[in-house]
Amino acid sequence: GRLGRSGFGKVWEGRRGPWRGSDTSERAHPLGKMPRGSMPVACMRMAFARFTPSSCWAGAMRGGRGMATVVERPVKKASESHSYMAEILGQHGLLGKGIRLSAGELLKVIDLCAASSAMKHAGHFRVPTLAVDHLDLLVPVCHGELVHMDSRVVDVGGSTVMVQVVGRKKDLLSRLWVPTHTAYVTFVSVGADGKKQEVPDLLCETEEEEREREYVRTGRRVVEHYKIEQAEIATLGGDQKTACTTYPEMLKMSETEIHLRKNFLPRNLNGLGTVFGGDLLEWMDGAATMCASNFLRNANTVTISIDSVFFKQPILPRHVLDLTAKVIYTRRHSIQVEVVVKVNEPPWIVTHEGDAAVGMSQDSAYSHRGYFTILNCNEIGHKRPVLTGLALENDPEAQVSWKQAVHRYAFWQTQFKTGAMRSSDSKFEGFPFTKPFPRWAHGPTSAW
């Protein structure tokens, strides 16, 4: 029988259960009659005496005629998850032209590289993307450039795996490797039955690995604080003096919206048969870039920052996506675009509730959203002033979105400047290195 999961995270099992007897109110036990559903005190003392937070223990103890055992959680070293990818991104014929690669294409490769480390740690391929942390793309990556990405697992939960991805590009003039970005992607382990599956615990062997794990845990606490502040702004509402009115042209926030609808082909699916998270991020970036170009009357726009994206539900091949992008914040040279993704069920899908077949509604369901900071540039890549503003009068919803965007920009700028949200590798972005991999990687010969 299975008693379930106790407070200290172990599963107790036995052939006929830890207690025996047919009485429905009490169960016989060598230590005496115990109330139904309770655990013997001796068992609890033994468990807590041998339990340590950093490791699991295996053993057996006598419980009636059955034998109760503790299922041990496996442990894997952080170094075992090291992986890398090296690709020529974009169109090789455009090498040397200085045409910057879109952020969506870079996000797709980041997700692929991170997934390889997540699969190595989980021991199977069923690890869909759950979330992408805040990411700054300040170093340009152009078409035809060689990009090398290293990834490793830096922290795990019960069924989640967080992967760090460090990117570098090959500079042709100096022949050195220039760091471009440091990304953090979270995956969830799914079993063959479609439910969450526990992943092995993580063993950090070096002080650097311990520091990185503490860094990402601190980052999660910062993100929780950020979400609380965003929710407080939403409850306070907006005001008429929120935005600047000195722009030559003013548009309402609703007038900046663009709408896209996407369906899928088999090439867009991952190993689970759901839509690949990298493709979703690429489509969201495309919608944000088009919205920004329409708002700025300029095709030379560049995505320089992406706020955290959390995928709340899997997207299946039968689904149809609605993407809505709108400008919610303007600065001197950049704007912020919100992209909301909704999922539509086709009308021919039915579900069975009891004996009746009920057709599913065609109403769209919210899936996830993301915020993209886009820089306004001229033809040679220099910053260009934003000449269009947002008119927020008599629009409380738009005023709240503006205030949240102002807080979002100030919050992440403060975290980045103080170094609270930068890892040891991200502090060196833009500086050349002779090796194509960071200090914690073992090189291409030993990585998968």
Secondary structure, DSSP 8 states (H G I E B T S, - for coil): -EEEE-TTS-EEE-SS-SSB-S-SSEEB-TT--EETT---HHHHHHHHHH-BTTB----EEEETTEEEEE----EEEGGGG-EEEEEE-S-GGGTTS--B--HHHHHHHHHHHHHHHHHHHHTSS---EEEE--EE--S--BTT-EEEEEEEEEEE-SSEEEEEEEEEEE-TTT--EEEEEEEEEEEE-B-TTSSB----EEE--SHHHHHHHHHHHHHHHHHHHHHHHHHHHHHH---TTSS---SSEEEEGGGG-EEEEE---GGGB-TTSSB-HHHHHHHHHHHHHHHHHHHHT-S-EEEEEE--EE--S---TT-EEEEEEEEEEE-SSEEEEEEEEEEE--TT-EEEETTEEEE-----EEEEEEEEEEEEB-TTS-B----EEEE-TT-HHHHHHHHHHHHHHHHHHHHHHHTTT--TTGGGTTS-BSSSS-TT---TTT--
